[in-house]
Amino acid sequence: MNNSTTILKGEVVEAVYQEQKVAEYNGNPFIESLPPLMEPIEVAKKIRNIPEISDEDKSQSTGVRSHMIQRISEFVEPMTNHLKIESKLGTIIRKGYLARNPMEISFLERIRILNNISNDLLKKESSEENYVKKFEGLRSTADAFPVIGVSGMGKTTAVEKLLLMYPQVIIHSKYEDKSVNLTQIVWLKIDCPYDGSLNTLCKNFFKAVDDILGTRYFEKNVYSTRSVSLLLQQMSIVASLHGVGVLCIDEIQHLVNNKENDTMLNFFVTLANTVGIPLVLIGTPQAEQLFGNLRQARRGSSMGTVKWSNMEEDSREWKMFLEDLWKLQYLKNYTQLNAKLSHAFYDECQGITAIAVNLFRLIQTNALLQNMEEITVSLIRQTAKDELYLVQPKIEALRSRDFKKIIQYDDISLDYRDVTSKIDLKLIDTIQKKYQYDIDQFEDEKCNICDRVTHELTKLDIFEMVAQIEIKEIARKEVQTNPKSTYEELMRSTLINLMKINDDRKNKRTIEKVASKERLIKNAEKELLEIYERGIKEKKDLCEILENRGFIKNPLQEFPF
C-alpha cells in the first residue's frame, strides 16, 4: 500500500436538520442535514478567488515582489462548467439519498443483503447474477456523471472546491426525538490507481475512510488471502453503512490500458445501480474510450457529461478570464490589456487555464529579473519559449488545429477521441487505410449522404413551403454540423428542421393572410363610411352609390325572374 496517497479532507460537523423546499427531500436526515441549495451566483462567488494587490505591494522591493507574484497561482475564475458540476453534484447527492433513508427499513435491509453476499463470497457461493437478484425489490435512485476535460483546465480543482462546500462527515445522534447513531460520509474522493488495479482501488478506499473517520477498515479487510471480489463487496458495505453521498473517482483514464477495466467499470455501475452510491468519474479525454459499452455509458453518464475543453480566443469566457487575471500585476507600471497583448498571450497558452495562470506569473517574474516594470508582447513570447518548453509541443499542436498532431496527446484531444482510439500513431500517415478514405474521400462521403438524405426527404412530398434546393442545403448543413452522425440520425435531425421551417412558413403565411384580410375589411369600412357621408352630404340614394362602386348589385340583375 502506498502510504503517500493524498486524501482530500473536509469538515466534520454535528447534524443540524433543516426543512427542505423540495418536498421529497423532507423526512430524510441524510438530506435535511446538508447545506441549503445554492443559487448559481452564490456558487460563482465561492469559486471565485482573485488575490488582492495593494499599492503598497507594488512599491515593495524586487525580491519581495518576486515572492508576492506566487499568489497569482491561487487565481480561480468561475466558469460555466463550475456551475454545471455544482448543479449535477448537488442533485445526485440528494437524489441518491432518496432510496437510502436511514429512517426506513430498506436502509438496514440493503446492508443486510450486502453482508449476506459477503458471507456467500467467503463460501464461494455467489455470482454476479445472484448478486443482482438479491437486490430485487430495493430501488436505487443513484445517478452518475463523468467530467472529461483537457489537462490543465482545472476539472479536479473544480470538483474538489465544490465538494468542500459540503461538510465531509455529518454525525447524527438524534432525529425527531429518535435516537440515531450514524456517521454519514457526504462525499469521498479517491484516485484511480495508476496501474488501474482493482485491488489498489479498494485499498485506497479503505485508507481514505480510515483517515477521515479514524476507523480500522483497512486493517480488517486488507490482507493477502482476500480476493478482489470480496474487497469490492466490503467496500460496498462500508459505503452503504456510512451513507456515502457521492464517490468521486479521479484519473479514470488509467483504466484505458488495463485488462481489468471492464471489471472495474462494471463495479462502478453496480455501485450506482444496485448499492445506490452516486458516482462522479473524472478523467482526461482518453477516458472517453471506457464508455463504449452501452450499459457502462448509460449508467456512467445518466446525469449527462461535463466536457471541459480549452477556451476559444473569441469566447466570452476567455475574455472574462483574461481580464480578471490581467489585474494581478505586481509590476510598478500597470500595463493595459490590448488586442496585441491579448492575442500573444492566448497564442502561448491556447486557452488552457493552468498554463495561462502559470505563464502570467512567470512573465512578471522574468520582468523583475530583467529590471522591467511592464508587460510586452516580446516578453510574453520569450517567457513562453524559455519557461514552457515542456508543454510547447502540445501548445503547438493546439495552435495548428491539425488533428494529426493533436491526437498524439491523449490529455488534450477532447474532440478527437473517436479517432485516437482507432489510430496507430506510428502509422498516422496511413490513416486512409485505417478509415478506408482520406479527408477528400470523407468530404465525398458527406456529399453522398447529403444527396441521399435530400432524395429521400424530397420523395416524401410533405414540405409544401420548402423548395428542393433548400432541402439539400439544410441537409448539407446537418452533415457538416454532425459529421459523426449515422445516416438515420441525419435523416431524423434534417426532417425535424424541415418540419419546423415548413410549419413556421405556413404559420407566417396564415398570419399574413389574416393580416391582409383585416386590412381589406378596414379599408372597406373606411370606404363605406365615406360613401355614407357623401350620400348624406349630396342627398343621393345610398343603394345607387353602393351599386356604382361595386359593393352591391342590382337585385333584378342578381336574381332575374
C-alpha positions as CSV (number, residue, x, y, z in Angstrom):
1,M,0.0,0.0,0.0
2,N,1.3,3.4,-0.9
3,N,1.1,5.4,2.3
4,S,1.8,8.7,0.4
5,T,-1.7,8.7,-1.1
6,T,-3.2,12.2,-0.5
7,I,-6.7,12.2,0.8
8,L,-9.0,15.2,0.3
9,K,-10.5,16.0,3.7
10,G,-13.4,18.3,4.6
11,E,-15.3,19.4,7.7
12,V,-16.7,17.1,10.3
13,V,-19.9,18.5,11.8
14,E,-22.8,17.6,14.1
15,A,-26.1,17.2,12.2
16,V,-28.4,20.2,12.1
17,Y,-31.7,19.5,10.4
18,Q,-33.4,22.0,8.2
19,E,-36.8,21.9,6.4
20,Q,-36.4,21.3,2.7
21,K,-38.0,23.4,-0.1
22,V,-38.1,20.3,-2.2
23,A,-40.9,18.2,-0.7
24,E,-39.5,14.8,-1.3
25,Y,-36.3,15.7,0.5
26,N,-38.1,16.1,3.8
27,G,-38.1,13.3,6.3
28,N,-34.6,12.1,5.4
29,P,-31.9,13.0,7.9
30,F,-29.2,12.4,5.4
31,I,-30.7,15.2,3.2
32,E,-32.0,17.5,5.9
33,S,-28.5,17.8,7.4
34,L,-27.0,19.0,4.2
35,P,-26.3,22.8,3.5
36,P,-29.1,24.7,1.8
37,L,-29.4,24.6,-2.0
38,M,-27.3,27.3,-3.6
39,E,-28.1,29.7,-6.5
40,P,-25.6,29.9,-9.3
41,I,-24.5,33.4,-8.3
42,E,-23.6,32.1,-4.8
43,V,-21.6,29.2,-6.3
44,A,-19.7,31.7,-8.5
45,K,-18.8,33.9,-5.6
46,K,-17.5,30.9,-3.6
47,I,-15.5,29.6,-6.5
48,R,-14.0,33.0,-7.5
49,N,-10.6,33.7,-6.0
50,I,-8.7,36.8,-7.1
51,P,-5.8,37.8,-4.8
52,E,-5.9,41.4,-3.8
53,I,-3.0,43.7,-4.7
54,S,-2.4,47.0,-2.9
55,D,-0.3,50.0,-4.0
56,E,1.9,49.1,-1.0
57,D,2.6,45.7,-2.5
58,K,3.7,47.2,-5.8
59,S,6.1,49.6,-4.0
60,Q,8.0,46.7,-2.4
61,S,11.5,45.7,-3.5
62,T,12.1,43.3,-6.4
63,G,12.9,40.5,-4.1
64,V,9.7,40.8,-2.0
65,R,7.5,41.2,-5.1
66,S,9.0,38.1,-6.7
67,H,7.5,36.2,-3.8
68,M,4.2,38.1,-3.8
69,I,3.9,37.1,-7.5
70,Q,3.4,33.5,-6.4
71,R,-0.1,34.5,-5.2
72,I,-1.2,34.5,-8.8
73,S,-1.2,30.7,-8.6
74,E,-4.3,31.0,-6.3
75,F,-6.3,32.7,-9.0
76,V,-9.6,31.0,-9.9
77,E,-12.2,32.4,-12.3
78,P,-15.8,30.9,-12.1
79,M,-16.8,29.3,-15.4
80,T,-19.9,27.7,-16.8
81,N,-18.6,24.2,-16.1
82,H,-18.2,25.1,-12.4
83,L,-21.9,25.8,-12.2
84,K,-22.8,22.7,-14.3
85,I,-20.8,20.4,-11.9
86,E,-22.2,22.0,-8.8
87,S,-25.7,21.6,-10.1
88,K,-25.2,18.0,-11.0
89,L,-23.3,17.2,-7.8
90,G,-26.0,18.7,-5.6
91,T,-28.6,16.8,-7.4
92,I,-27.0,13.4,-7.4
93,I,-26.1,13.6,-3.7
94,R,-29.7,14.4,-2.7
95,K,-31.4,12.2,-5.2
96,G,-29.1,9.3,-4.3
97,Y,-30.3,9.5,-0.7
98,L,-34.0,9.3,-1.6
99,A,-33.8,5.4,-1.7
100,R,-31.3,5.3,1.3
101,N,-33.3,6.9,4.1
102,P,-31.8,5.7,7.4
103,M,-35.3,6.0,9.0
104,E,-36.7,3.4,6.6
105,I,-36.3,-0.3,7.0
106,S,-35.0,-0.6,3.4
107,F,-31.7,1.1,4.6
108,L,-31.0,-1.7,7.0
109,E,-32.2,-4.3,4.5
110,R,-29.7,-3.1,2.0
111,I,-26.8,-3.5,4.5
112,R,-28.2,-7.0,5.5
113,I,-28.2,-8.1,1.8
114,L,-24.6,-6.9,1.4
115,N,-23.5,-8.7,4.5
116,N,-25.1,-11.9,3.2
117,I,-23.4,-11.6,-0.1
118,S,-20.1,-11.2,1.6
119,N,-20.7,-14.4,3.5
120,D,-21.6,-16.1,0.3
121,L,-18.4,-14.9,-1.3
122,L,-16.4,-16.3,1.6
123,K,-18.1,-19.6,1.0
124,K,-17.7,-19.1,-2.8
125,E,-21.4,-19.5,-3.3
126,S,-22.2,-16.2,-5.0
127,S,-22.1,-14.9,-8.6
128,E,-22.8,-11.6,-10.3
129,E,-26.3,-12.9,-11.4
130,N,-27.2,-13.8,-7.8
131,Y,-25.6,-10.6,-6.6
132,V,-28.1,-8.5,-8.7
133,K,-31.1,-10.8,-7.9
134,K,-30.6,-10.3,-4.2
135,F,-31.2,-6.5,-4.6
136,E,-34.6,-7.1,-6.4
137,G,-37.2,-5.1,-4.6
138,L,-34.8,-2.5,-3.4
139,R,-34.8,0.6,-5.6
140,S,-31.8,2.8,-6.4
141,T,-32.1,6.5,-7.1
142,A,-28.3,6.9,-7.7
143,D,-27.0,8.7,-10.8
144,A,-23.5,9.2,-12.2
145,F,-21.8,11.7,-14.5
146,P,-18.3,11.9,-15.9
147,V,-16.2,15.1,-16.0
148,I,-14.0,14.7,-19.1
149,G,-11.6,17.5,-19.7
150,V,-8.3,18.7,-21.2
151,S,-5.4,18.6,-18.7
152,G,-4.9,21.9,-17.1
153,M,-8.4,23.2,-17.3
154,G,-9.0,22.7,-13.6
155,K,-11.5,19.8,-13.6
156,T,-10.1,18.2,-10.5
157,T,-9.7,21.5,-8.7
158,A,-13.2,22.4,-9.6
159,V,-14.7,19.2,-8.2
160,E,-12.6,19.4,-5.0
161,K,-13.6,23.1,-4.4
162,L,-17.3,22.1,-4.9
163,L,-17.0,19.1,-2.7
164,L,-15.5,21.2,0.1
165,M,-18.7,23.4,0.0
166,Y,-20.3,20.4,1.8
167,P,-19.2,19.0,5.1
168,Q,-17.5,15.7,4.5
169,V,-18.7,14.0,7.6
170,I,-22.0,14.6,9.5
171,I,-22.5,12.9,12.9
172,H,-26.2,12.0,13.7
173,S,-27.2,11.3,17.2
174,K,-30.9,12.3,17.5
175,Y,-33.6,12.9,14.8
176,E,-37.2,13.8,15.6
177,D,-36.9,12.6,19.2
178,K,-35.5,9.3,18.0
179,S,-32.0,8.1,18.9
180,V,-29.8,7.8,15.8
181,N,-26.2,6.6,15.8
182,L,-24.9,7.2,12.3
183,T,-21.8,8.7,10.9
184,Q,-22.6,10.0,7.4
185,I,-19.9,10.5,4.8
186,V,-21.3,13.0,2.4
187,W,-18.5,12.7,-0.2
188,L,-15.4,10.8,-0.7
189,K,-12.8,11.4,-3.4
190,I,-10.1,8.8,-4.3
191,D,-7.8,8.5,-7.3
192,C,-7.9,5.6,-9.7
193,P,-4.6,3.7,-9.3
194,Y,-2.0,4.5,-11.9
195,D,-1.9,0.8,-12.9
196,G,-5.8,0.6,-12.9
197,S,-5.7,-2.1,-10.3
198,L,-9.0,-3.0,-8.5
199,N,-7.0,-4.3,-5.5
200,T,-5.3,-0.9,-5.1
201,L,-8.5,1.0,-5.6
202,C,-10.1,-0.9,-2.7
203,K,-7.1,-0.3,-0.5
204,N,-7.2,3.4,-1.4
205,F,-10.9,3.5,-0.4
206,F,-10.4,1.8,3.0
207,K,-7.5,4.0,3.8
208,A,-9.4,7.1,2.9
209,V,-12.3,6.2,5.1
210,D,-10.0,5.3,8.0
211,D,-8.2,8.7,7.6
212,I,-11.5,10.5,7.7
213,L,-13.3,8.6,10.5
214,G,-10.4,7.1,12.5
215,T,-11.7,3.6,11.8
216,R,-9.7,0.4,11.0
217,Y,-11.4,-0.9,7.9
218,F,-8.1,-1.3,6.1
219,E,-6.7,-3.4,8.8
220,K,-9.8,-5.6,9.0
221,N,-10.3,-6.1,5.3
222,V,-7.0,-5.9,3.5
223,Y,-4.7,-9.0,3.7
224,S,-3.0,-11.2,1.1
225,T,-5.6,-14.0,1.1
226,R,-8.6,-11.9,0.5
227,S,-9.9,-11.9,-3.1
228,V,-10.7,-8.7,-5.1
229,S,-14.3,-9.7,-5.3
230,L,-14.6,-9.8,-1.5
231,L,-12.7,-6.5,-1.2
232,L,-15.2,-4.9,-3.6
233,Q,-18.0,-6.3,-1.6
234,Q,-16.7,-5.0,1.7
235,M,-16.2,-1.6,0.0
236,S,-19.9,-1.6,-0.9
237,I,-20.8,-2.5,2.7
238,V,-18.7,0.4,4.2
239,A,-20.1,2.9,1.6
240,S,-23.7,1.8,2.4
241,L,-23.2,1.7,6.2
242,H,-21.8,5.3,6.3
243,G,-24.3,6.6,3.7
244,V,-21.7,7.8,1.2
245,G,-23.4,10.6,-0.7
246,V,-21.1,10.5,-3.7
247,L,-17.9,8.7,-4.6
248,C,-15.6,10.7,-6.9
249,I,-13.0,8.6,-8.8
250,D,-10.3,10.8,-10.3
251,E,-7.8,9.9,-13.1
252,I,-10.1,7.1,-14.6
253,Q,-8.1,7.3,-17.8
254,H,-5.6,5.0,-16.0
255,L,-8.1,2.2,-16.8
256,V,-7.8,2.5,-20.5
257,N,-4.9,0.1,-21.0
258,N,-5.7,-2.2,-18.1
259,K,-7.2,-5.6,-18.7
260,E,-9.4,-5.2,-15.6
261,N,-11.1,-2.0,-16.9
262,D,-14.4,-3.8,-17.7
263,T,-14.5,-5.4,-14.3
264,M,-13.9,-2.0,-12.6
265,L,-16.4,-0.2,-14.7
266,N,-19.0,-2.9,-14.1
267,F,-18.3,-2.5,-10.4
268,F,-18.9,1.3,-10.7
269,V,-22.2,0.6,-12.5
270,T,-23.2,-1.9,-9.8
271,L,-22.4,0.7,-7.1
272,A,-24.9,3.1,-8.6
273,N,-27.4,0.6,-10.0
274,T,-27.8,-1.8,-7.0
275,V,-25.9,-0.5,-4.0
276,G,-27.2,3.0,-4.7
277,I,-24.0,5.1,-4.4
278,P,-23.8,8.1,-6.8
279,L,-20.6,8.4,-8.8
280,V,-18.5,11.2,-10.4
281,L,-15.8,9.9,-12.8
282,I,-13.1,12.4,-13.6
283,G,-10.6,11.9,-16.4
284,T,-8.8,13.2,-19.5
285,P,-10.2,12.8,-23.0
286,Q,-8.6,9.4,-23.2
287,A,-11.2,8.2,-20.6
288,E,-14.0,8.5,-23.2
289,Q,-12.8,5.2,-24.7
290,L,-14.1,3.5,-21.5
291,F,-17.7,4.2,-22.2
292,G,-18.0,2.1,-25.3
293,N,-20.2,-0.5,-23.6
294,L,-23.9,0.6,-23.7
295,R,-24.6,-0.4,-20.1
296,Q,-21.5,1.4,-18.8
297,A,-22.2,4.5,-20.9
298,R,-25.8,4.7,-19.8
299,R,-25.1,4.4,-16.1
300,G,-21.8,6.2,-16.2
301,S,-23.4,9.3,-17.7
302,S,-27.0,9.1,-16.5
303,M,-26.8,12.8,-15.4
304,G,-25.1,13.8,-18.7
305,T,-21.5,14.5,-19.3
306,V,-19.4,17.6,-18.4
307,K,-16.9,18.1,-21.2
308,W,-14.2,20.7,-20.4
309,S,-12.1,21.8,-23.4
310,N,-9.7,24.7,-23.7
311,M,-11.3,28.1,-24.2
312,E,-11.5,29.6,-27.6
313,E,-9.8,33.0,-28.1
314,D,-13.0,34.8,-29.1
315,S,-15.2,33.2,-26.4
316,R,-16.8,35.3,-23.7
317,E,-15.4,33.0,-21.0
318,W,-11.8,33.5,-22.2
319,K,-12.2,37.3,-22.3
320,M,-13.6,37.4,-18.8
321,F,-10.9,35.1,-17.5
322,L,-8.1,37.1,-19.1
323,E,-9.5,40.5,-17.9
324,D,-9.5,39.3,-14.3
325,L,-6.2,37.6,-14.5
326,W,-4.6,40.7,-16.1
327,K,-5.5,42.7,-13.0
328,L,-2.9,40.7,-11.0
329,Q,0.1,42.9,-11.9
330,Y,2.8,43.3,-9.3
331,L,4.9,45.5,-11.6
332,K,5.2,49.2,-10.9
333,N,3.8,50.3,-14.3
334,Y,0.4,48.8,-14.9
335,T,0.1,47.5,-18.5
336,Q,-3.3,48.0,-20.1
337,L,-4.6,44.9,-21.9
338,N,-4.9,45.5,-25.7
339,A,-5.6,43.3,-28.7
340,K,-1.9,42.6,-29.5
341,L,-1.1,41.6,-25.9
342,S,-4.3,39.5,-25.7
343,H,-3.6,37.6,-28.9
344,A,0.0,36.9,-28.0
345,F,-0.9,35.7,-24.5
346,Y,-3.7,33.4,-25.9
347,D,-1.3,32.1,-28.6
348,E,1.1,30.9,-26.0
349,C,-1.4,29.2,-23.7
350,Q,-4.2,28.2,-26.1
351,G,-6.9,28.9,-23.5
352,I,-5.7,26.3,-21.0
353,T,-6.2,27.8,-17.6
354,A,-3.3,26.3,-15.7
355,I,-0.9,27.2,-18.4
356,A,-2.3,30.8,-18.6
357,V,-2.0,31.4,-14.9
358,N,1.5,29.9,-14.8
359,L,2.6,31.9,-17.8
360,F,1.3,35.2,-16.3
361,R,3.2,34.5,-13.1
362,L,6.4,33.7,-15.0
363,I,6.1,36.7,-17.2
364,Q,6.2,39.0,-14.2
365,T,8.9,37.1,-12.5
366,N,11.1,37.4,-15.7
367,A,10.2,41.1,-15.9
368,L,11.6,41.7,-12.4
369,L,14.8,39.7,-13.2
370,Q,15.3,41.9,-16.3
371,N,14.5,45.2,-14.4
372,M,11.4,45.7,-16.4
373,E,8.3,47.1,-14.9
374,E,5.8,46.5,-17.7
375,I,4.4,43.6,-19.8
376,T,5.2,43.5,-23.5
377,V,4.5,41.1,-26.4
378,S,8.1,40.2,-26.7
379,L,8.3,39.4,-23.0
380,I,5.3,37.1,-23.4
381,R,6.8,35.3,-26.3
382,Q,10.2,34.9,-24.8
383,T,8.9,33.7,-21.4
384,A,6.7,31.1,-23.1
385,K,9.7,29.9,-25.2
386,D,12.1,29.7,-22.2
387,E,9.8,28.6,-19.4
388,L,7.1,26.5,-21.0
389,Y,9.3,24.4,-23.3
390,L,8.0,21.1,-21.9
391,V,4.4,21.9,-22.9
392,Q,5.3,23.6,-26.2
393,P,4.6,20.6,-28.3
394,K,1.1,20.4,-27.0
395,I,0.6,24.1,-27.4
396,E,1.9,23.9,-31.0
397,A,-0.5,21.0,-31.7
398,L,-3.5,23.0,-30.5
399,R,-2.3,26.1,-32.3
400,S,-2.0,24.2,-35.6
401,R,-5.6,22.9,-35.4
402,D,-4.2,19.8,-37.1
403,F,-5.9,16.8,-35.7
404,K,-3.0,14.5,-36.8
405,K,-0.8,16.5,-34.3
406,I,-3.5,16.9,-31.6
407,I,-4.4,13.2,-31.3
408,Q,-0.8,12.4,-30.3
409,Y,-1.6,13.9,-26.9
410,D,-4.3,12.0,-25.0
411,D,-4.8,14.7,-22.4
412,I,-5.7,17.5,-24.8
413,S,-7.5,15.8,-27.8
414,L,-11.1,16.1,-26.4
415,D,-12.8,16.3,-29.8
416,Y,-10.8,13.6,-31.4
417,R,-11.2,10.6,-29.1
418,D,-13.1,8.6,-31.7
419,V,-10.1,9.0,-34.0
420,T,-7.4,8.4,-31.4
421,S,-8.9,5.1,-30.1
422,K,-8.5,3.6,-33.6
423,I,-5.3,5.1,-34.9
424,D,-1.8,3.7,-34.5
425,L,0.2,6.9,-34.1
426,K,3.3,5.3,-35.7
427,L,1.2,4.9,-38.8
428,I,-0.5,8.2,-38.8
429,D,0.3,8.8,-42.5
430,T,-1.6,5.6,-43.3
431,I,-4.9,6.9,-41.9
432,Q,-6.5,6.4,-45.2
433,K,-6.1,2.6,-44.8
434,K,-7.4,2.7,-41.3
435,Y,-10.6,4.6,-42.2
436,Q,-10.8,3.5,-45.9
437,Y,-10.9,7.0,-47.1
438,D,-8.8,10.2,-46.6
439,I,-10.0,13.7,-46.0
440,D,-11.2,14.2,-49.6
441,Q,-13.0,10.9,-49.6
442,F,-14.6,11.9,-46.3
443,E,-15.9,15.0,-48.0
444,D,-17.2,12.9,-50.9
445,E,-19.0,10.6,-48.5
446,K,-20.6,13.6,-46.7
447,C,-21.9,14.7,-50.2
448,N,-23.2,11.2,-50.9
449,I,-25.0,11.1,-47.6
450,C,-26.3,14.6,-48.2
451,D,-27.7,13.7,-51.6
452,R,-29.3,10.5,-50.2
453,V,-31.0,12.4,-47.4
454,T,-32.2,15.1,-49.9
455,H,-33.6,12.5,-52.2
456,E,-35.5,10.6,-49.6
457,L,-37.0,13.7,-47.9
458,T,-38.0,15.2,-51.3
459,K,-39.8,11.9,-52.1
460,L,-42.0,12.4,-49.0
461,D,-43.6,15.4,-50.7
462,I,-44.8,16.9,-47.4
463,F,-42.8,20.2,-47.4
464,E,-45.0,22.5,-49.5
465,M,-43.2,25.6,-48.2
466,V,-39.7,24.4,-48.8
467,A,-38.0,24.1,-52.2
468,Q,-35.9,21.1,-53.1
469,I,-32.8,23.2,-53.3
470,E,-33.5,24.4,-49.7
471,I,-33.9,20.8,-48.6
472,K,-30.5,20.0,-50.0
473,E,-28.9,23.0,-48.3
474,I,-30.4,22.1,-44.9
475,A,-29.2,18.5,-45.3
476,R,-25.7,19.7,-46.2
477,K,-25.6,21.9,-43.1
478,E,-26.7,19.0,-40.9
479,V,-24.0,16.8,-42.3
480,Q,-21.4,19.5,-41.7
481,T,-22.6,20.2,-38.2
482,N,-22.8,16.5,-37.2
483,P,-20.1,14.7,-39.3
484,K,-20.1,11.7,-36.9
485,S,-23.8,11.1,-37.1
486,T,-25.2,8.0,-38.9
487,Y,-27.5,8.2,-41.9
488,E,-30.6,7.5,-39.8
489,E,-29.6,10.3,-37.3
490,L,-29.0,12.8,-40.1
491,M,-32.4,11.9,-41.6
492,R,-34.1,12.4,-38.3
493,S,-32.4,15.8,-37.5
494,T,-32.9,17.1,-41.0
495,L,-36.6,16.0,-41.0
496,I,-37.2,17.8,-37.7
497,N,-35.5,21.0,-39.1
498,L,-37.5,20.9,-42.3
499,M,-40.8,20.3,-40.5
500,K,-40.1,23.3,-38.2
501,I,-39.2,25.5,-41.2
502,N,-42.2,24.3,-43.1
503,D,-44.5,24.9,-40.2
504,D,-43.0,28.3,-39.5
505,R,-43.6,29.4,-43.0
506,K,-47.1,28.1,-43.1
507,N,-47.9,29.9,-39.9
508,K,-46.3,33.1,-41.3
509,R,-48.4,32.7,-44.5
510,T,-51.6,32.2,-42.4
511,I,-50.7,35.3,-40.3
512,E,-50.1,37.3,-43.5
513,K,-53.4,36.2,-45.0
514,V,-55.3,37.1,-41.8
515,A,-53.5,40.5,-41.7
516,S,-54.3,41.1,-45.4
517,K,-58.0,40.2,-44.8
518,E,-58.1,42.5,-41.8
519,R,-56.6,45.3,-44.0
520,L,-59.2,44.7,-46.7
521,I,-62.0,44.9,-44.1
522,K,-60.6,48.0,-42.6
523,N,-60.3,49.7,-46.0
524,A,-63.8,48.6,-46.9
525,E,-65.2,50.0,-43.6
526,K,-63.4,53.3,-44.3
527,E,-64.8,53.4,-47.9
528,L,-68.3,52.6,-46.7
529,L,-68.1,55.4,-44.2
530,E,-67.0,57.8,-46.9
531,I,-69.9,56.7,-49.1
532,Y,-72.4,57.2,-46.3
533,E,-71.1,60.6,-45.5
534,R,-71.1,61.6,-49.2
535,G,-74.7,60.3,-49.7
536,I,-75.9,62.3,-46.7
537,K,-74.0,65.4,-47.9
538,E,-75.1,65.2,-51.5
539,K,-78.5,63.8,-50.7
540,K,-78.0,60.8,-53.0
541,D,-79.5,57.4,-52.8
542,L,-77.0,55.2,-50.9
543,C,-78.0,52.0,-52.7
544,E,-77.3,53.7,-56.0
545,I,-73.8,54.8,-54.9
546,L,-73.0,51.4,-53.5
547,E,-74.1,49.8,-56.7
548,N,-72.0,52.1,-58.8
549,R,-68.9,51.4,-56.5
550,G,-69.4,47.6,-56.8
551,F,-70.4,46.9,-53.2
552,I,-73.8,45.6,-54.2
553,K,-75.6,44.5,-57.4
554,N,-79.0,45.4,-58.8
555,P,-81.4,42.8,-57.3
556,L,-83.2,42.5,-60.6
557,Q,-79.8,41.6,-62.3
558,E,-78.6,39.4,-59.5
559,F,-81.8,37.4,-59.2
560,P,-83.6,37.6,-62.6
561,F,-87.1,36.1,-62.8
